[in-house]
Amino acid sequence: MKKIMIVNTSTDYFEGSSKATGLWLGELVHFYDYFNSKNYQIDLFNINGGSTPIDPVSLKPFMLDSMTKKYYNNESFMDMLSNSQSINEAKPAEYDVIYFTGGHGVMFDFPNNEAIQHAINEVYNHGGIVAAVCHGIAALLNVKDENGRYFIDNKEITGFSNTEEILANRKKIVPFIPYVKVDNRLVTGQNPQSPKQVAQAVDNILNKN
């Protein structure tokens, strides 16, 4: 059985602000659902352990698609999300895939987290897949190998664009199509519409191995 670790934010407010943020729920749900229907073990982690904050904007009617709503109303799934393990307790050597979700919260607690950096190197170096969607690519930014070289050096990645940030801040539905970039065993998706396509790309790589 293949094992997948999913890492979410623990940040519930923008730094120095009373504006709420957190996990963009759909970016977890669509990836999780894709593998939940197959023969995979999926474990949820966040930074601090315990409850995972959810970005309230991701729950608004114009953002909440039917599948995400179904999971949001699923008590056992939400209990699991409320009792996540801390990334500090993870054993990344046991996993075939590590996937980082988005939401603005990750910009504050992903980039400088040593446990995340260790997990990315561990999973990738033993032949596993590293994947991230939207703002979740913040997890990749400061990862270095034992020689001090950045993990993303000479790798092609994608993520949330400046244009999308502007549109999102205006609370409009972002009319961008999903976009996914695959570079060897690194898979990145552009926006909240991309997690299923990221999952499909990850699955394709797993089935080649």
N, C-alpha and C positions, 0 to 999 in steps of 0.2 A: 504493500500500500504506500503510495506517495504521500509525503507530508508537506503541508503548506502552513507557513506562519504569516499572519496578517498583522501589521503594526498600525495602530491608530494614535491620534494625538491624545494628550491629557489636558491640553490648554483650553480653558472655557471662556476666556476673555482676551481681547487684543491687549497687548502689553501696555500698561499705563492708561487703560481706557475702561469704561463701563460697557463697551459694546461687546455683546456675546459672540463667540465663535465656537469652533469645535470641529468634529468630524463631519464631512459632507456625506450624509448617510448613504446616498445612492452609489457612491464610489466604493463603499464596502459591499453593499447588498448585491449589486450586479456581478461583481467578481465572485463573491461567496456563493451565490446561487448557481453560477455556472459549474463550479466544482462540487457543490453540495449534492448534485444529482449524479455524481460519478463516484468512483471508488477511491476517495481521497480522505485523509484526515486533515481537518482545518482547525488551527488553534489561533485564538484572538489574543493579541497583546496590545498594551498601550505603554506610555512612558512610566507612569507612577503605579500602575496596578489599580484595580477597582473600577469605578464608574468611568465610562467614556462619554465626555460631553458631545452633544450633537448640535451642529450649527443650526440655529432656528430658521435661517433662510432656506436651508435644504428641506425643511418640513412644510414650507408654504405651498398652497394648492398648485401654483403654476410651476413648481419645481418637483413636487412629490408625484412621481409616476406610480402606476398601479402596483408594480412589483415591490418597490421600496415601501409603499404604504402597507402592503401585505406583511412584510417583515417587521415594520414598525408596530404593527398590531399583534405580532406574534410574541406572546409573553415569554416563552422559553428562549427565543433568540435575544430579546431585549435583556433578559436576566443574564444571559451569557455575556452580553456587551457591558452590562453593569458590574460584572465580576471578572473582568479581564486580568490576565497575568501581566506583571510588569516585564518590560523588555530586559530588565536586569536579571530576571529569573530564567530567561530563555536559554535553550541549548541548541543554538543554530546548527551545530554539527549534525543534528538529527534530521534536518529539513532539506527538502529538494527545491523548495521555492520560498522566497521571502517577498512579500508584496506590501507596499506602502500606500495607504490611502491619503486623500487630500482633505481640503478644508483649510481655512487660513490659520488654524491653530498650529498646524505642523511647522509653520515658518518660525515659530518661537521655540518649539521643543525638539525638533528633528535635527537641525544642522550641526549642532555641537555635542550631540549625545554619543558618548564613547561606546555604549552598549550597542547602539545602532551601527556605528562604524565597524565594530568587531563583527557583528552579525552579517553585514554585507560582505566583508572580506571572507568570512568563514564559509558562507553559503556559496559564493562565487568560486572560491579557490578549490572547493571539493567537487566542482562540476555542476553546482546548482544554478538556479535562475534567480536573478534579481529583477523585480518589477516595481513600477511606481506609476501613479496616475496624477495628473493635474499638479496641485501644490505639493503632492507627496514626493516629488523629485528633490525637495529640499533635503531629504535624507541622504542623497548622493553627494551633495556639494563639497563636503569637507573630508570625505573618505580618502585615505591614502594607503598605499601598500607599504611593505617593510622597507622599501627604498625611498619612501617619501614622495612617491609619484601619485598624483590624484587619480582616483578610480575612473573618473569620467574623461580623463585625458585621452584625446583621439577617439572618443566614442561619440556616436550620434545619438542625441536624446531629444525629446520634446517635452512640453509642459504648457501650463496656462499662459496665454499671451497677454501682453499689455492691453491690447484692444479689448480682450474679454474681461479684463479687470475693470476697465472703464464701463463697459456695458453692464457688468454684474453690479457695480456700485450704483448704477441707475435703476437697479432692480428690474431689468428687462430680461426676457428669456434670450439666452445667447444662441444665435442661429448658426453656430458653427457645427460642421459635421465632425464626427469622431475622427481622430487621427492618432495612429500608433506607429512608433518607430522601434524596429528590432535591430539590435547590434550584437551579434553572437548570442550570449545568454543574458543580455540586458534588454528589457522591454519597458518602454515608457509610453504613456498615453497623454493626450493633450488636455482633455477637459472632462467634466462630469458625464459627458455622453460616451466616453471611451472605455470604461472599465470592462464591459463585456468583450470588446475587441482585444483588450489587453489579456484577458483570461484565455481567449481563443488562441492568441499568439503563444502564450505560455504553454498551453496544452499541446500545440503543434510541436514545440521544442521538446517537451517531455516525451512525446510519442516517437520522436526520432531517436531518443537515447535508448 
